[in-house]
């Protein structure tokens, strides 16, 4: 077995620095491992998806703010096979937050 470990740090400044690294080294882009851990509901009063927007602001400063908010709709408990974000089969770009 190996003892390799992967440690990552996520805050607004680290995301800005990662995006700046991409620009400085003329890389083709940046990937997000998982955006479900971003503050997509804006609990921290930084708007929805602050980590994603920190990257967008560096890579594409001309981008306008896009409102990702959607009305909350309650679904029956049996629609949730597990806790977390579950895709909605009737809407390809929609997810249900199951608890």
N, C-alpha and C positions, 0 to 999 in steps of 0.2 A: 504494500500500500504506500501511498504517498502522503506527505504531510503538507501539501500545498494548500494555502489559504488565500481567499480573495476577500479583501476588505475594501469597502467603498464608503465614501462620505458624500452626503447629499444635503446641500443648502444652496441658497441662491447664488452666493459667491462662487462656490465650486462649479456650479453649472455654467456661470458666465465664463470662468476660466477655461473650462473644457471647450466651450464654443469658440473662445478666442484662440485656443490652440489649433482648432480646426482651420480657422481663417489664416493664422500665422503660417501654418504649414501647407496651405493650399490643398487641403484634403477634400474629398468629394462630398462629404456630409457627416452627419452624426446620427447615431442610432440610440434609441431609448430602450433599455431592457424591459422596463415595465412602467407605464404611466399611471397605473392604478394606485400607486403610492404617492402620487402628486395630490395636492389639496384641490381636487376637482370641484369641491363644493364651496371653496373659498372661506373655510373656517378661520383662517389666520388673517382675514381682512386684507389679503393681497390679491384678491380676484381669483377666479378659477384657474387652475393649472399654472401656478406661479413658476414652477421649475421649467416647464415647457416654454412659457413665455420669456423666461430669462434667456434661454437659448435662442429663441426666435428673434428677440430684440438685438442680439449680437450678430446673428447670421443674416438677418433680413430686417434691418432697422426701418425700412420703409413700410413694413407690414402694418396694417391697421389692426386694432383690437377687434377680435371676433367674439361675439357673445355665444358661449357654448351652453348657456343655461337653457334648460328645458323644464317645462312644468313637471312637478312630481306627480306620479300616478301610482296609486296603491295597487298591488297585485295580490292575489290569494297566496297564502303561505305555501300551498302545495306547488306553486309555480317555481319555488326556489329549491333546487336539488341540493344546494350547499350554500354556505355563507360566502359572501364576496360578490364580485361583479359577474353577472350571468347574462349572456347574450340573449336578446329577444328574437326568436325565430321569425316573427312577423315584421321585424324592422331591422335590416342589415346593419344600420349604424347606431342601434339603440342597445342599451344595457340596463339591467335591473340590478339595484343594489340589494342583495339579500343579507339578512342578519340572522 
